[in-house]
């Protein structure tokens, strides 16, 4: 495979150039400490990236602004090892991340998204609104890949993403405007103000586009603020709040025949799919130093979310059902954590507890069920109430992690978490349903520094973890009624008897940093190799047309990241992700799981061509995707190239960007006809798109 040759060449290049450059340089011009990176995601407290016992990546805002083809947070993930990013809307809004072979297909999420350490996934599905956090609000993106249930519990089975909005930089302000193809317009601003030791930060964002295809309009806006209510050397109390609204149409998938005719058309069955969504969030976070370097932290986060709109559910290429849905969710999340370093030696103990209380009210209304001809004659009116109900999720967890440096270069990490999740749902005029799930999630990890001098820092790590994911409220109790021709004439995909998905993983990897030219050129290499065996995975059981725990799978993969940086002026990044996911039981034992890209490559180069002009080129390639469990139909490999150029003039920066520069036409993902025919449905991506913008910083 071409991808394997690229990986080998990158390794060879890294190993070849290091000795040559090192031999010509003075070895004591840069200290090891200069090459460390502070992170917070991996262990729920500040620590050094190189000492982590898991696979961790960090992208700073200064790097993100230099990348090409980044329309939002989903685009940022493409430049992080371990992620393959698909999209359903064709231009980068409705992204679908695949991490370590876990892909929810827009129905569930296998990655936990946090903002400043607090989760923001949707209560009823666990899905992430990737438009919710604008790039202007982001100081850095921290990613922990792999099962992290020992600290984060449910849903942290593929990884954890933490968005850091707090900045240690002095006061700064930014305003930006951009516009381009598909009627796209974007305006945003951010301000960080320092009053002595206290800070105020805020952001505002607005975006609109008519979309790449018919019936693909999208409009969204966000506003947020963070305020230090109190800050001293020993304690701090911070308040933050945000509101996000969006309105979007869904053009739906097209058959291969429809794409050949007109790839811009909407799906007949999805012509009424449109949603209005509003999310509000308030948070209080506090820290108190107790003396002796021990610390107590606590947070309280409230979240309100509402959504209404139509949603299509195709049963085959010839027949579909559309219903109108209205729901409101509320959630309160509280956490407390005690951190005590140096209990006995070079060690650290973290003990914490998380409490979540959420409530859901949902109603479904009939619209239309029928063939394409029926849809052409339908006026879009909302009909009678089909089903309604209310439910709740209460979750309580306690966790502990103990880290100790047994030797100056050898760290051991041991942790465990206990979760108890209680779900209740009360359908209108039907018996109440409930589900109680518990889980123990242990972890054992080691980290050894194999090299440490003025030029090199190298660390090897390994871990064994157990993770779990409960079924979502929608999968357990979803009350959408699906019409069927015979008795009982309506059914639901949901199943209140679903068990949590559980997995045991083993992983090993390394971090290596090197100073190639002191004060000028540095390099980083990260590598992780993993295997995770999953039990009780969810799939649709066609005998009952319900979700059921009927699958077991093995997830194996390699994640490689390599980068070179030259004094904040030029950089090169290369990532390769291999995801081999196979069934371990059933009729398709040994086959690859459908819709999972086995190879994903991304590369980005940023460099100046004149004193004030910076150019960036980014390349992505997605390869080897099966569309069926029998592994007989594949999705053609696809690649894209993005280009960005900036011209800086004092405080102004002019930006020009070309998305999919080579004007490739491809489809990002797809599926086979649910009705059993050989018809293939695909999500086409846009061709070349141009946009320009102006940014003002002071």
Number of C-alpha atoms within 10 A of each C-alpha: 5 6 16 11 10 14 19 11 12 16 14 11 11 18 11 11 11 17 11 11 12 16 10 10 14 12 16 11 12 17 16 16 10 8 18 15 14 13 23 18 27 27 22 16 14 12 16 13 21 27 22 26 27 28 29 24 21 18 16 13 17 11 13 20 12 23 23 26 27 22 16 19 22 21 21 20 20 24 27 25 29 35 26 30 22 26 19 24 23 21 22 20 19 17 23 23 26 23 23 31 28 20 22 17 15 14 12 20 26 25 30 26 26 18 15 15 17 19 17 20 19 20 23 25 17 23 21 23 19 17 21 21 21 22 22 21 26 20 18 21 23 21 27 25 25 26 32 28 30 28 30 26 29 28 26 25 27 25 26 25 24 23 21 20 19 16 15 9 10 10 15 14 15 17 19 19 18 18 19 17 17 19 13 19 19 18 18 22 21 22 20 22 16 16 10 7 10 15 21 19 22 21 24 21 23 19 20 20 19 18 24 24 22 16 22 23 20 19 18 20 21 22 22 21 19 21 18 20 15 14 16 10 8 11 15 17 18 19 19 19 18 20 19 22 20 21 18 21 23 26 27 23 24 23 21 16 12 16 17 9 10 11 21 19 18 19 18 18 28 23 22 25 21 21 19 17 17 18 22 18 19 18 20 19 21 19 19 17 16 14 9 10 10 17 18 18 18 18 20 17 21 18 21 18 20 18 18 19 19 24 21 21 14 19 15 15 21 13 17 21 21 25 24 26 22 17 19 19 21 20 21 18 18 19 19 18 21 19 20 19 18 14 12 8 10 14 17 18 19 22 19 20 19 20 17 17 18 20 20 21 19 21 20 24 20 20 22 21 19 15 17 16 11 13 21 12 8 12 10 15 10 15 13 10 14 17 18 20 20 20 21 22 22 17 21 18 22 21 23 19 22 19 20 20 17 12 10 9 14 17 21 21 21 19 22 21 23 19 24 17 18 16 21 20 24 17 19 13 9 8 9 13 15 17 18 15 15 16 21 17 26 22 22 19 21 22 24 22 19 14 14 16 14 18 24 22 21 20 23 24 24 22 21 21 23 24 31 27 21 20 29 24 23 19 23 24 27 21 23 23 19 19 15 10 7 7 8 8 10 12 16 17 20 23 18 20 16 20 20 21 21 20 24 19 20 19 22 21 21 24 22 21 24 24 27 24 21 19 11 12 16 20 21 20 20 23 20 24 17 21 21 25 19 21 21 17 20 19 12 15 13 9 6 11 13 16 22 22 19 14 19 20 23 21 21 20 20 21 23 23 24 22 19 21 19 17 13 12 12 17 21 18 19 24 25 27 27 25 25 20 25 21 20 18 14 10 10 15 16 14 19 25 26 20 25 24 28 21 21 24 25 24 20 23 20 25 19 16 10 9 8 12 16 19 22 22 22 26 21 23 17 22 19 16 23 24 23 19 17 14 14 8 16 17 22 14 15 15 18 21 22 22 23 24 22 21 18 16 11 10 10 16 17 18 20 19 23 22 24 24 20 14 14 15 16 19 23 24 25 24 20 18 17 14 13 10 10 11 16 20 23 23 24 27 23 23 17 18 17 17 18 18 18 18 19 17 15 11
